[in-house]
Amino acid sequence: MMAKVLLHLDLEDEGRLLHAFGNIHNLMEAETIAEANIRMVVNGAAVRLFRKERAGKNAERIRNFSDQGVTFLICRNSLQHLDIDESELLEPCQVIPAGIVELYSLQESGFAYVKP
């Protein structure tokens, strides 16, 4: 089975981020899933968790998941609202114009929505 999963993170809450990491790990390890297309859309205050200076020990996990095919999509609108420059983000992060549009678009294309 091919899994298309969209995780949504919008709060600056490291506990929720760690919960999302657990979700990703479990999806990748599930015997019933042959292949997983996993995307995390990050908007609102949660974008702060993906800044190089803030990521801390989570930076390595983000890079490892990215190396395994997980896509981290960061909302440009949120970055601008919080006065965060794109250069402050971890390398695996991809900036998208609007998180809300991406959330809608991915669900329309068959991604299951998960809010850790």
N, C-alpha and C positions, 0 to 999 in steps of 0.2 A: 504494500500500500504506500502511496505517495502522500505525505502530509504537507499541507500548506498552512503554516501557522503564523499569525500576526500577534506579537506581544505588544502591549501598549503601556508605556510608562510616562506619567505626567506629574508625579510628585517627587520632590527632592527627598526621597526616603531610601536610605541604603538598604534597609530591610526588605523593601519591595524589589529593589534591584537584585538582591541575593536570592529572593524567592523566584524571580524571573530566570536567574542563572540555573536554579534547580529545575525549573520547568524545561529549559533548553536541554540540560543534561539528560533528563528523563526521556524527552522526545528522541534524542539521538541514540539512546540506549535501548529503546523499546524494540522488542523482537518482532512486533507486528508491523513496524514501519520500516519499509525497505529504504526509503529516501525521504529526507525532510527538507523543505524549503522554509526556512525560519527567518522572519524579519521582525526587528524590534523598532517600533516607531516611538521616538522620544520627543515630547514637547512639554510646554510649561516649564516649571521650575526644575523638572528632572534633567534638563539639558546640563545643568551644573555638574551632575554626577559624571559627565563624560569629558570634563575639562582635564587636561594633563595634570595640573596642579592639585586637583581634587580627587582624581580617580584612585590614587594610592595603590593598594594591593589588588584592586579590581581591574586595573589597567591590563595586567597579564591575562586575566580571565577573558576580558573583552577581546584582546588580540588572539588568544587561543580559539575562542568561539568563531571569530572572524576567519581564521585560518581553516576552520572546519566548514565554512560556508554560511555562517550566520551573518546577516546584513543588519547593521546598525544605522538607522535613518534619523537624523537630527533636524528638527524644525528650525528653519531660518527665521521665521517670524518670532519664535521664542528667543532665539539668540539675540536678535535685534532689540527686542523688548527688554531683555536683561543686560544689554550692553556687553555681550560676549562676542569676541571676534572668532571667526571660524578657525583661525590659526591656533587657538587655544585648545581645540579639541584633539582627542586621541586620533592617531592616524587611521585606524580602521573605519572611523565614522564618516558617513556620507551625509552631506547637507542637502535637504530637500526644501522646496519653497514653503510648503505649509503642511504641518502634521495632520490637520483635520482632513485635508484633501487626500493625503496618502492613506489615511485610515479608511476613508470611504472607498477609495479606488481599489485597495487591496481586498476589502471585503466583497466588493462587486466582482472581483476576478477569482473568487472562491477561497480566499484565505479565511480560516477560522480565527475569530477574535478571542484573545485571552488577556485578561487584565489581572496581573499578579497583585 
